[in-house]
Amino acid sequence: MSGRHPGRSATSHMSYIIQHGEVFDGTGSASIRADVRVGDGQIQEIGPSLPARPDEQIIDASGLIVAPGLVDLHTHVFTGMGDFSVDPADVGIRTGVTTLIDTGTAGALTYETFERAVIRPAAEDIYEFLCISRIGVLQNQLSPPHMGELADIRFIHVDSAVSCIERLPEFIKGVKVRLTDNLADNKREHEDAGFQGALAVAERTGLPVMVHHVGSLLTYQYVVGALRSGDIYTHTYHTLADNAFAMNDGAPPPELLEARQRGVVFDVGHGAGSFAWDVVEPACQRHGFWPDTISTDVHKFNINGPVYDMATTMSKFLHLGMPLSEIIHASTYAAAQAARIADRSGLLASGRIADVVLLTQERGQFELVDCRGQTQIASQRLRPVKTFKAGVLTQCPAP
Protein backbone atom coordinates (compact mmCIF):
# COMPACT_ATOMS: atom_id res chain seq x y z
CA MET A 1 0.00 0.00 0.00
CA SER A 2 2.85 2.43 0.70
CA GLY A 3 3.67 2.85 -3.00
CA ARG A 4 0.08 3.65 -3.89
CA HIS A 5 0.00 7.24 -2.64
CA PRO A 6 3.51 8.72 -2.98
CA GLY A 7 4.40 11.02 -0.12
CA ARG A 8 1.55 9.88 2.13
CA SER A 9 1.75 7.35 4.93
CA ALA A 10 -0.72 4.52 4.30
CA THR A 11 -1.20 3.83 8.02
CA SER A 12 -1.91 5.80 11.16
CA HIS A 13 0.29 5.87 14.27
CA MET A 14 -2.83 6.41 16.38
CA SER A 15 -4.51 3.45 18.07
CA TYR A 16 -8.23 3.29 18.81
CA ILE A 17 -10.76 1.05 20.42
CA ILE A 18 -14.33 1.38 19.14
CA GLN A 19 -16.57 0.27 21.99
CA HIS A 20 -20.18 -0.84 22.38
CA GLY A 21 -21.09 -0.69 18.67
CA GLU A 22 -23.48 -2.85 16.65
CA VAL A 23 -20.90 -4.56 14.46
CA PHE A 24 -21.72 -5.82 10.96
CA ASP A 25 -18.87 -7.65 9.25
CA GLY A 26 -20.19 -7.11 5.70
CA THR A 27 -20.94 -10.76 4.91
CA GLY A 28 -24.68 -10.36 5.44
CA SER A 29 -24.55 -12.07 8.84
CA ALA A 30 -26.51 -10.63 11.74
CA SER A 31 -24.80 -7.95 13.80
CA ILE A 32 -23.07 -8.55 17.11
CA ARG A 33 -22.46 -6.19 20.02
CA ALA A 34 -18.68 -5.96 20.10
CA ASP A 35 -15.62 -3.75 20.29
CA VAL A 36 -13.15 -3.17 17.46
CA ARG A 37 -9.46 -2.47 18.05
CA VAL A 38 -7.67 -0.41 15.37
CA GLY A 39 -3.91 0.11 15.26
CA ASP A 40 -1.06 0.32 12.76
CA GLY A 41 -3.62 0.82 10.01
CA GLN A 42 -5.24 -2.56 10.63
CA ILE A 43 -8.16 -4.11 12.47
CA GLN A 44 -6.30 -5.84 15.27
CA GLU A 45 -9.12 -7.47 17.18
CA ILE A 46 -12.91 -7.76 17.28
CA GLY A 47 -14.68 -9.09 20.35
CA PRO A 48 -16.95 -8.36 23.29
CA SER A 49 -15.76 -6.12 26.13
CA LEU A 50 -12.18 -5.68 24.95
CA PRO A 51 -10.06 -3.88 27.57
CA ALA A 52 -8.77 -0.50 26.48
CA ARG A 53 -5.01 -0.13 26.43
CA PRO A 54 -3.28 2.97 27.82
CA ASP A 55 -2.20 4.20 24.36
CA GLU A 56 -5.63 3.82 22.74
CA GLN A 57 -8.15 6.54 22.05
CA ILE A 58 -11.60 5.33 23.10
CA ILE A 59 -14.49 5.89 20.69
CA ASP A 60 -17.89 5.27 22.25
CA ALA A 61 -20.05 3.73 19.50
CA SER A 62 -23.08 3.15 21.70
CA GLY A 63 -26.15 3.32 19.46
CA LEU A 64 -24.04 3.30 16.30
CA ILE A 65 -23.51 0.80 13.49
CA VAL A 66 -19.90 -0.27 12.95
CA ALA A 67 -19.36 -1.63 9.45
CA PRO A 68 -16.72 -2.03 6.77
CA GLY A 69 -15.90 1.14 4.89
CA LEU A 70 -18.50 1.48 2.14
CA VAL A 71 -17.64 0.33 -1.39
CA ASP A 72 -19.44 2.32 -4.10
CA LEU A 73 -19.43 0.06 -7.16
CA HIS A 74 -20.58 2.71 -9.65
CA THR A 75 -19.13 6.22 -9.63
CA HIS A 76 -17.62 8.83 -11.97
CA VAL A 77 -14.62 10.46 -10.31
CA PHE A 78 -12.22 11.37 -13.16
CA THR A 79 -12.31 14.95 -11.91
CA GLY A 80 -10.94 17.57 -14.29
CA MET A 81 -11.66 15.51 -17.41
CA GLY A 82 -14.80 16.62 -19.23
CA ASP A 83 -17.95 17.86 -17.50
CA PHE A 84 -19.26 14.62 -15.99
CA SER A 85 -17.13 13.60 -13.01
CA VAL A 86 -16.98 14.73 -9.40
CA ASP A 87 -14.01 14.99 -7.09
CA PRO A 88 -13.51 11.69 -5.21
CA ALA A 89 -13.00 13.64 -1.99
CA ASP A 90 -16.60 14.86 -2.21
CA VAL A 91 -18.08 11.35 -2.42
CA GLY A 92 -15.46 9.32 -0.56
CA ILE A 93 -14.20 9.17 3.01
CA ARG A 94 -16.22 12.13 4.27
CA THR A 95 -19.39 10.24 3.22
CA GLY A 96 -18.35 6.88 4.68
CA VAL A 97 -17.06 5.49 1.38
CA THR A 98 -13.49 4.21 1.48
CA THR A 99 -13.45 2.52 -1.94
CA LEU A 100 -14.75 3.95 -5.22
CA ILE A 101 -15.13 2.09 -8.49
CA ASP A 102 -15.05 4.51 -11.41
CA THR A 103 -17.11 2.90 -14.14
CA GLY A 104 -16.01 3.84 -17.61
CA THR A 105 -15.14 7.50 -17.26
CA ALA A 106 -11.70 6.65 -18.63
CA GLY A 107 -10.96 4.84 -21.88
CA ALA A 108 -7.73 3.55 -23.34
CA LEU A 109 -6.67 7.04 -24.47
CA THR A 110 -7.29 8.69 -21.10
CA TYR A 111 -6.81 6.00 -18.46
CA GLU A 112 -3.12 6.59 -17.75
CA THR A 113 -3.84 10.24 -16.94
CA PHE A 114 -6.67 9.13 -14.63
CA GLU A 115 -4.34 6.77 -12.78
CA ARG A 116 -1.59 9.35 -12.35
CA ALA A 117 -3.72 12.41 -11.61
CA VAL A 118 -6.60 10.93 -9.59
CA ILE A 119 -6.22 7.29 -8.53
CA ARG A 120 -2.75 7.40 -7.00
CA PRO A 121 -3.04 10.75 -5.14
CA ALA A 122 -6.52 10.03 -3.74
CA ALA A 123 -7.07 9.24 -0.07
CA GLU A 124 -9.73 6.73 -1.12
CA ASP A 125 -8.97 3.48 -2.92
CA ILE A 126 -10.10 3.96 -6.53
CA TYR A 127 -10.39 1.32 -9.23
CA GLU A 128 -11.57 1.44 -12.82
CA PHE A 129 -13.89 -0.45 -15.13
CA LEU A 130 -12.34 0.66 -18.43
CA CYS A 131 -14.68 2.12 -21.04
CA ILE A 132 -14.85 0.19 -24.32
CA SER A 133 -14.69 3.54 -26.11
CA ARG A 134 -11.14 4.84 -26.30
CA ILE A 135 -12.25 8.34 -25.17
CA GLY A 136 -14.31 7.27 -22.15
CA VAL A 137 -17.16 9.40 -20.80
CA LEU A 138 -16.40 13.06 -21.38
CA GLN A 139 -19.74 14.84 -21.26
CA ASN A 140 -23.40 14.74 -20.35
CA GLN A 141 -25.05 13.42 -23.51
CA LEU A 142 -28.07 15.66 -22.91
CA SER A 143 -25.98 18.79 -23.42
CA PRO A 144 -25.07 20.03 -26.92
CA PRO A 145 -23.27 18.86 -28.94
CA HIS A 146 -25.19 15.64 -28.39
CA MET A 147 -22.33 13.17 -28.72
CA GLY A 148 -21.76 10.03 -26.73
CA GLU A 149 -18.74 7.79 -26.53
CA LEU A 150 -20.23 5.30 -29.06
CA ALA A 151 -21.25 7.94 -31.61
CA ASP A 152 -18.12 7.30 -33.69
CA ILE A 153 -17.72 3.55 -34.09
CA ARG A 154 -13.97 3.98 -34.65
CA PHE A 155 -13.52 4.66 -30.93
CA ILE A 156 -14.80 1.15 -30.13
CA HIS A 157 -11.45 -0.60 -30.34
CA VAL A 158 -10.94 -3.94 -28.63
CA ASP A 159 -7.18 -4.16 -29.10
CA SER A 160 -6.63 -0.70 -27.55
CA ALA A 161 -8.61 -1.64 -24.45
CA VAL A 162 -6.84 -4.99 -24.08
CA SER A 163 -3.44 -3.32 -24.51
CA CYS A 164 -4.27 -0.69 -21.86
CA ILE A 165 -5.39 -3.35 -19.37
CA GLU A 166 -2.33 -5.51 -19.97
CA ARG A 167 0.04 -2.54 -19.68
CA LEU A 168 -1.59 -0.95 -16.61
CA PRO A 169 -3.41 -3.74 -14.77
CA GLU A 170 -3.04 -2.64 -11.13
CA PHE A 171 -6.27 -0.68 -10.75
CA ILE A 172 -8.34 -1.84 -13.74
CA LYS A 173 -10.88 -4.39 -12.52
CA GLY A 174 -13.40 -4.62 -15.35
CA VAL A 175 -14.80 -3.30 -18.62
CA LYS A 176 -17.73 -0.87 -18.98
CA VAL A 177 -20.14 -0.16 -21.81
CA ARG A 178 -23.07 2.26 -21.85
CA LEU A 179 -25.92 1.11 -24.07
CA THR A 180 -28.22 4.07 -24.73
CA ASP A 181 -29.41 5.12 -28.17
CA ASN A 182 -28.28 8.76 -28.00
CA LEU A 183 -24.80 7.74 -26.83
CA ALA A 184 -24.46 5.78 -30.08
CA ASP A 185 -25.77 8.33 -32.59
CA ASN A 186 -29.09 6.46 -32.43
CA LYS A 187 -27.57 3.55 -34.31
CA ARG A 188 -28.24 0.00 -33.16
CA GLU A 189 -25.09 -1.25 -34.84
CA HIS A 190 -22.98 1.17 -32.76
CA GLU A 191 -24.53 -0.05 -29.52
CA ASP A 192 -24.04 -3.66 -30.52
CA ALA A 193 -20.43 -3.02 -31.52
CA GLY A 194 -19.80 -1.48 -28.10
CA PHE A 195 -21.49 -4.39 -26.31
CA GLN A 196 -19.77 -7.13 -28.27
CA GLY A 197 -16.48 -5.25 -28.00
CA ALA A 198 -16.76 -5.06 -24.22
CA LEU A 199 -17.53 -8.78 -24.02
CA ALA A 200 -14.52 -9.52 -26.25
CA VAL A 201 -12.19 -7.45 -24.05
CA ALA A 202 -13.54 -9.18 -20.96
CA GLU A 203 -12.97 -12.60 -22.46
CA ARG A 204 -9.39 -11.77 -23.45
CA THR A 205 -8.47 -10.22 -20.08
CA GLY A 206 -10.48 -12.43 -17.71
CA LEU A 207 -12.36 -9.43 -16.28
CA PRO A 208 -16.09 -8.80 -15.73
CA VAL A 209 -18.23 -6.48 -17.83
CA MET A 210 -20.52 -3.84 -16.34
CA VAL A 211 -23.39 -2.96 -18.67
CA HIS A 212 -25.40 0.25 -18.47
CA HIS A 213 -28.57 -0.61 -20.42
CA VAL A 214 -31.05 2.28 -20.45
CA GLY A 215 -33.08 3.62 -23.37
CA SER A 216 -31.32 1.22 -25.68
CA LEU A 217 -32.07 -0.08 -29.16
CA LEU A 218 -30.91 -3.48 -27.89
CA THR A 219 -33.51 -5.48 -25.97
CA TYR A 220 -32.93 -6.52 -22.37
CA GLN A 221 -33.44 -10.13 -23.47
CA TYR A 222 -30.51 -9.84 -25.88
CA VAL A 223 -28.23 -8.04 -23.42
CA VAL A 224 -28.97 -10.04 -20.28
CA GLY A 225 -28.86 -13.28 -22.26
CA ALA A 226 -25.24 -12.61 -23.29
CA LEU A 227 -23.93 -11.80 -19.81
CA ARG A 228 -21.75 -14.31 -17.99
CA SER A 229 -21.39 -15.22 -14.34
CA GLY A 230 -19.76 -12.26 -12.57
CA ASP A 231 -20.83 -9.69 -15.15
CA ILE A 232 -22.79 -6.73 -13.77
CA TYR A 233 -26.08 -5.32 -15.02
CA THR A 234 -26.35 -1.81 -13.57
CA HIS A 235 -29.29 0.63 -13.55
CA THR A 236 -31.52 -2.36 -12.79
CA TYR A 237 -34.48 -0.16 -11.76
CA HIS A 238 -34.18 2.60 -14.37
CA THR A 239 -37.10 4.84 -15.25
CA LEU A 240 -37.38 4.54 -19.03
CA ALA A 241 -40.02 2.51 -20.83
CA ASP A 242 -37.61 -0.29 -21.77
CA ASN A 243 -36.88 -1.34 -18.19
CA ALA A 244 -37.48 -5.05 -17.81
CA PHE A 245 -40.00 -4.66 -14.98
CA ALA A 246 -42.25 -2.19 -16.85
CA MET A 247 -42.41 -4.66 -19.71
CA ASN A 248 -43.51 -7.44 -17.33
CA ASP A 249 -46.17 -5.70 -15.20
CA GLY A 250 -43.69 -4.83 -12.44
CA ALA A 251 -42.29 -8.33 -12.01
CA PRO A 252 -38.81 -9.51 -12.99
CA PRO A 253 -39.10 -11.37 -16.29
CA PRO A 254 -37.74 -14.92 -16.64
CA GLU A 255 -34.59 -13.65 -18.35
CA LEU A 256 -33.55 -11.66 -15.25
CA LEU A 257 -34.28 -14.56 -12.94
CA GLU A 258 -32.27 -16.94 -15.12
CA ALA A 259 -29.39 -14.47 -15.34
CA ARG A 260 -29.26 -14.09 -11.57
CA GLN A 261 -29.30 -17.86 -11.18
CA ARG A 262 -26.23 -18.20 -13.42
CA GLY A 263 -24.34 -15.51 -11.47
CA VAL A 264 -25.05 -12.18 -13.15
CA VAL A 265 -24.88 -9.34 -10.59
CA PHE A 266 -27.78 -6.85 -10.51
CA ASP A 267 -26.63 -3.41 -9.36
CA VAL A 268 -28.62 -0.29 -8.43
CA GLY A 269 -26.60 2.47 -10.15
CA HIS A 270 -29.09 5.10 -8.88
CA GLY A 271 -27.85 7.98 -11.04
CA ALA A 272 -30.08 10.70 -12.44
CA GLY A 273 -32.56 8.27 -14.00
CA SER A 274 -32.29 4.81 -12.50
CA PHE A 275 -34.28 4.84 -9.28
CA ALA A 276 -38.05 5.29 -9.39
CA TRP A 277 -40.29 4.38 -6.49
CA ASP A 278 -42.94 3.00 -8.85
CA VAL A 279 -40.37 0.63 -10.38
CA VAL A 280 -38.43 -0.35 -7.26
CA GLU A 281 -41.37 -0.92 -4.92
CA PRO A 282 -43.11 -3.66 -6.92
CA ALA A 283 -39.83 -5.22 -8.08
CA CYS A 284 -38.43 -5.47 -4.56
CA GLN A 285 -41.32 -5.47 -2.13
CA ARG A 286 -43.85 -7.47 -4.12
CA HIS A 287 -41.59 -9.72 -6.16
CA GLY A 288 -38.45 -9.95 -4.01
CA PHE A 289 -35.99 -8.82 -6.69
CA TRP A 290 -33.68 -6.93 -4.34
CA PRO A 291 -30.34 -5.67 -5.67
CA ASP A 292 -27.17 -7.70 -5.30
CA THR A 293 -25.15 -4.50 -4.94
CA ILE A 294 -26.09 -0.94 -4.00
CA SER A 295 -24.30 1.90 -5.78
CA THR A 296 -24.84 5.56 -6.55
CA ASP A 297 -23.65 6.26 -10.12
CA VAL A 298 -22.74 9.62 -8.64
CA HIS A 299 -21.66 12.32 -11.07
CA LYS A 300 -21.87 16.08 -11.50
CA PHE A 301 -25.51 16.03 -12.60
CA ASN A 302 -26.94 14.14 -9.59
CA ILE A 303 -24.64 14.82 -6.62
CA ASN A 304 -26.92 17.69 -5.51
CA GLY A 305 -29.96 15.46 -5.90
CA PRO A 306 -31.46 12.98 -6.14
CA VAL A 307 -28.36 10.86 -5.34
CA TYR A 308 -26.43 13.02 -2.86
CA ASP A 309 -24.33 10.17 -1.45
CA MET A 310 -24.09 6.46 -0.70
CA ALA A 311 -25.84 6.63 2.67
CA THR A 312 -28.89 8.28 1.07
CA THR A 313 -29.10 5.52 -1.53
CA MET A 314 -28.80 2.89 1.21
CA SER A 315 -31.52 4.69 3.19
CA LYS A 316 -33.94 4.29 0.30
CA PHE A 317 -33.61 0.51 0.49
CA LEU A 318 -33.93 0.65 4.27
CA HIS A 319 -37.21 2.51 3.74
CA LEU A 320 -38.32 -0.17 1.27
CA GLY A 321 -37.78 -2.87 3.90
CA MET A 322 -34.50 -4.45 2.85
CA PRO A 323 -32.88 -5.91 5.99
CA LEU A 324 -30.05 -3.77 7.33
CA SER A 325 -27.53 -6.63 7.27
CA GLU A 326 -28.29 -7.16 3.56
CA ILE A 327 -28.03 -3.42 2.81
CA ILE A 328 -24.58 -3.33 4.41
CA HIS A 329 -23.56 -6.50 2.57
CA ALA A 330 -24.70 -5.04 -0.78
CA SER A 331 -22.78 -1.84 -0.03
CA THR A 332 -19.55 -3.46 1.16
CA TYR A 333 -18.47 -7.07 0.68
CA ALA A 334 -20.82 -7.92 -2.21
CA ALA A 335 -19.64 -4.82 -4.08
CA ALA A 336 -16.02 -5.71 -3.37
CA GLN A 337 -16.61 -9.24 -4.66
CA ALA A 338 -18.20 -7.88 -7.83
CA ALA A 339 -15.15 -5.65 -8.40
CA ARG A 340 -12.77 -8.49 -7.52
CA ILE A 341 -11.19 -6.59 -4.63
CA ALA A 342 -12.71 -8.61 -1.79
CA ASP A 343 -9.23 -9.58 -0.61
CA ARG A 344 -8.65 -5.97 0.49
CA SER A 345 -12.03 -4.20 0.81
CA GLY A 346 -15.54 -4.67 2.13
CA LEU A 347 -14.96 -6.96 5.13
CA LEU A 348 -14.60 -6.21 8.82
CA ALA A 349 -12.23 -8.84 10.24
CA SER A 350 -9.06 -9.08 12.28
CA GLY A 351 -5.94 -8.60 10.20
CA ARG A 352 -7.71 -6.59 7.48
CA ILE A 353 -6.92 -3.00 6.55
CA ALA A 354 -8.81 -0.71 8.93
CA ASP A 355 -11.43 0.67 6.57
CA VAL A 356 -14.38 1.20 8.90
CA VAL A 357 -17.47 3.39 8.96
CA LEU A 358 -19.59 4.34 11.96
CA LEU A 359 -23.19 5.02 10.94
CA THR A 360 -26.12 6.35 12.89
CA GLN A 361 -29.63 5.08 12.16
CA GLU A 362 -31.63 8.25 12.74
CA ARG A 363 -35.33 8.27 13.51
CA GLY A 364 -37.69 10.98 12.41
CA GLN A 365 -39.24 12.12 9.14
CA PHE A 366 -36.93 12.33 6.13
CA GLU A 367 -37.72 13.13 2.51
CA LEU A 368 -36.33 10.65 0.00
CA VAL A 369 -36.67 11.75 -3.63
CA ASP A 370 -36.46 9.52 -6.67
CA CYS A 371 -35.34 10.36 -10.20
CA ARG A 372 -38.86 11.43 -11.23
CA GLY A 373 -39.16 13.92 -8.38
CA GLN A 374 -41.48 11.64 -6.44
CA THR A 375 -40.96 11.96 -2.68
CA GLN A 376 -41.56 9.46 0.07
CA ILE A 377 -41.27 10.22 3.78
CA ALA A 378 -39.04 7.76 5.58
CA SER A 379 -39.10 7.15 9.32
CA GLN A 380 -35.38 6.39 9.44
CA ARG A 381 -32.19 7.06 7.53
CA LEU A 382 -28.53 6.12 7.68
CA ARG A 383 -25.88 8.80 8.14
CA PRO A 384 -22.10 8.39 8.42
CA VAL A 385 -20.54 9.78 11.60
CA LYS A 386 -16.89 8.70 11.45
CA THR A 387 -14.75 6.92 8.87
CA PHE A 388 -11.44 5.14 9.22
CA LYS A 389 -9.32 4.76 6.08
CA ALA A 390 -6.35 2.49 6.71
CA GLY A 391 -6.62 3.46 10.37
CA VAL A 392 -6.78 7.22 9.77
CA LEU A 393 -9.87 8.73 11.41
CA THR A 394 -12.07 11.30 9.68
CA GLN A 395 -15.12 12.98 11.19
CA CYS A 396 -17.98 13.02 8.68
CA PRO A 397 -19.74 16.40 8.34
CA ALA A 398 -23.31 16.71 9.54
CA PRO A 399 -25.94 17.15 6.79
N, C-alpha and C positions, 0 to 999 in steps of 0.2 A: 504493500500500500504506500510506502514512503516515496516511491518514485512517481506516484500518480499525480500528486499536486506539488510540483517543485517549489521549494521555499517554505512549505507549510508542514508542520508536524502533523502526522496522521493520528496521533493519540494524545490523550490528555494526561497531565501529571496529577490531576485532581482525582480523588477517590470518593465515591458516594455509596450510600446505602439508601435504597428506595423502600420505604417501609409501609406496610399495611395496605398495599394496593390490591386491586382485583386484577390478577395477572392472566393474560391470554397469551399463549405461546405462538399463535399464528397458524396452527395446524387445523383449527376448527374444533378442537377439544374444548370442553367446558372450562371456565376460568377457575383459578384457585386463589385463595387469600394467601399471599406470600410476600417475601421481601426479595429484592434484587440487588446484588452487590456489583458495582461497576468500578473498575480500576485498570489502569494501563491500557485504556481504550477497548477493553473487553468486558463481557459479562462474566464475572468470576464465579458467581454462585447464585442459585435461586432456591429458596426454601422458606419454611415458616419460622418466624421469630428469630431471625439471624441476629446475633449480637453485633452492635456497632463497634467498630474499632476506633481507637483514639484519633487516627488521621483521616477518618471519613466524615464527609459532610452528610448530615441526615436530611433526607427529603421525605416529608410526611405525605404519603399518597392516599391517606384515608379518603374514601369516597371517590377515588379516581381509578380509571382504567389504565393499566400498564400493558403495553403491547409492543410488538416489533415496530421499528420505524416504518412508516407507510411506504408502499411501493406503487407509484402511479404508472401504470402500464401504457398509457397513451397521453403523450404531451407533445408540445411544440416549443422548444426552448433554444433554438438556434438564434439567439438574440443578436441583432445587428445585421442579419441577412434577410432582406426583403421586409414585408410589412405584416408578417403573420405571427412570428414567434414572440414569446415573453421571456423576460429574464428569469433564469432558473432560481435565483435568490427570492423572487416574488412568489414562487409556487412550491418551494422546497422546504428547507428545515424550519423556517418560521411558521409553516403551516402543518408541521408534523410529518412531512414527506422527506425521507432521507435518500430515496432512490427514484430517479426519473428515467423513464424510457421515452426518448424522442422518437416519434414514429414517422419517418419519411421526410422530415424537413430537409435533410441533406441527401444529395445524390452523389454519384461517383465523382462529379466535377467539383463538388463543394465540401465533401465530407472531411478531407484532411484539414481544411480551415476550421471546421466545426470542432474537430478533436483538439486542435492546438489552442483555439481562441476561447472555447466554452467548456468542453468536457474536462480537460486537464486542470484548468484553474478553479473549477467550481468546488464549493464546499460539499455539495451533494454528489453522490455517485450518479453518473449519467451514462446511459448506453443508447445505442442507435439501432433502429430497424431501417436499413438503407432503402431509400426510394428507388424504384425500378427506373424512373426517369433520371437521366444524368444530372438534371438541374435541381431536382428536389422541389420542395414546396416554397415558392418565393412570394406569392401574393394571395390575397382573398379573391377567389374567382368571381365574386359578385361585383367587384370593382373594375371599372374600365382601365385598360383594355382587357376584355374578358378572355383571358388565356390561362389554361391550366397546364399542368406538367405533362399531360398526354396529348396536347393539341398538335404538336409536331411529332409524328411517329418516329422520326430519326433520333429523338432523345431516349427512346426505349431501346436500350442496348445491353443485352445480356452479358456479353464479354466484358464490358466496362465495369459493370456491377460486380461480377465475379472477381475481376482483377483487383478492384478496390478492397473487397473483403479479404482476399488472400494476402494482400500487401499490408493491410492495416486491420488485423482481426481482433485486437484486444477488446474493443468496446462495441463492435458490431455484433448484434445478437439475433438479427433476423432481417427479413425483406418486407417492404411495405408497398402496397399499390392502392391508389384511390380510384374506385370505379364509380364515376358520376358523369353523366352525359356532357355537361358543359366544361368539364375538365379535359375532355377528349375531343373538343371541337364538334360535339354532337355526332360523333362517328362511332358506330358500334365496333368497327374493325380496329379503331385505336384503343378502345377499352379492352377488347379481347387480346390485342397484342401486349398491352400492359399486364394483364392478368396472366397470360401464358408465359410471358417473360419473367414475371416474378416467381412463378412456379418452377421455371427452368433454373433460375439462379438458386432457388432454395434446394432443388435436387442436387445441383453441382457442389454446393457448399455445405450441405447437411444442416441448414438452418430452417426455422419456421417462417411461414408467410403470415403477415397480418393484412387482412383485406377490409378496406372501407368500401361498403357496397350500399350506396344511397342514391336514389334518383338515377339509376343506371339503365342502360339499354340492354344489359345482360340480366337474365332472370335469376332470381335467388336459387331456383332449382339447379341451374347450370353452375353457378358459382359455388354454392355449398356442396354440390355433388362432387366437385373436383378437389375439395380441400382434404388434407391428410391429417392423421393423428398429430396433434401438437400445433397445427395451424390455428390461427386466431381470426374469428369473424367479429369485427368490432362494429359499433353503432347498431347493436342488436335491436334496440327499441326505437329506431329512428321514426321521424314524423311524416315522411313522404308516403305517397299512395302505394309505392311498391314494397313497403315493409311486409315481411312474410306473415305477420300476425293479422294485418288489415285484410290480407287476401285470403284469410282462413277464419274469418269471424272471431278474431281475437285470440284464437288458439294457435299454438305452435304447429305448423304443418309437419307431416311425416318426415320430410327431408331434413328439418332441423333436429328432430328427435333421433333420426338415424345418424346424423353427423355427430351429435353429442355422444352417442353410444360408441362411435368409432374413435373418439378422442379429440374432436374439434372443440376448441375453447371459444365460448361465447362471452364477449366482453361488452361492457356498457359503452364506453367512449361517449360520454354525455354530450359534449360539444355545444354548438349553437343550434343544433337541429336534431338531436338524437336521444332526447328524453321527453316523452309526453305522457302525462298521467293517464290519458285515455288509451294508450298503448300498453304501458307498463303494468297498470293495475290488473287488467284481465289476464295478461300473459303470465304475471307472477302470482297474483293472489288467487285467481280462479283456476289457472292451469298449471301452476307450479314450475314455470320455466324461469327460475331465478338465474341471475348471471353467474358464470364461473369466476369472473374477475370484474372488479369495480375500478373504473378509471374515469378521468375527467375530460380528455381531449382538450385540455386548456390551451388557449391561444389568445391573441390580442383582441379578438372580436367576441369573447365570452367571459373573460376574466372578471369583468365588472358586472356580470350577470348574463345568463342564469347559472353559470358554473361556479364562479367565485373560487372554490378550492376543493380539495379532496374530502375534507370533513363534511362539507355541505352535501356533496354527492353521496357519501356514506349515509348521512342523515336522512336522505330521501328514501333509501331502502330500509332504514330503521322504521320510518313512518309507515312504510308499506307492510311491515311485519316480518321482514327477514330477521332471523335470529342474530343477535349481536356477535356470537362466536363465528357465525358464517360470514357476516359482514367483514369482520377483522381478517378472517382467512382469505376472503376474496380481494382484500386490499393490501395483503402482505405476502404470505407464503405462496398462495395460488398464483399471484401475479409474478412473483419471483420464479416460480416453476415455469410459467408460460414464457418468460424471458430467458430461461436457462441460466439464471444467476442464483438459484436456491442454495448453492453452496456458500454464499456470502451475504445474502439478504433475505429478509422476510420471516426470520425465525428467532424467537427468544429462547436461548438455551445457553447453558454454561459453555464457555470457550469460544463463543461467537463474538464477532465485532459488536461493540455496544452501540447499536442503532436502536433506540428506544423512544417511544412516544408515550406521554402521559396525557390522557384525554379525560375531559369531564363530560358526563351525560346530564345535560341541563334539562330541567323541567320548566314548563311554562307554555307560552303560545308563540310559535315561530312560523313565519311565512316561508314557504318553499315554493319556488316558481319554476315551471317547466319551460320548455323551448317555445311553447305557443303562448306564453304569458298567462297560463292558467295557474292559479295559486291555491295551495292547500295549506291549512293551518295544522302544524304538527305540535304535539304535546311534549316532545323531547327533541333534542339535537345533540350531536357530538361536536366538541370543540377542543382543539389541542391547547394544552397548557404549557408543557415543557417538552423539549426534544433533545435527545442525546444523539450526536453523530460521532461515531468512533470514540465515544466517551466524553466528547466536548458538549457541555450543557448550553442550550439556548432557551431563553424564555420566549414563549410565543405571545405575540401582541393580542390584546383583547379586541373583539370585533367592534 
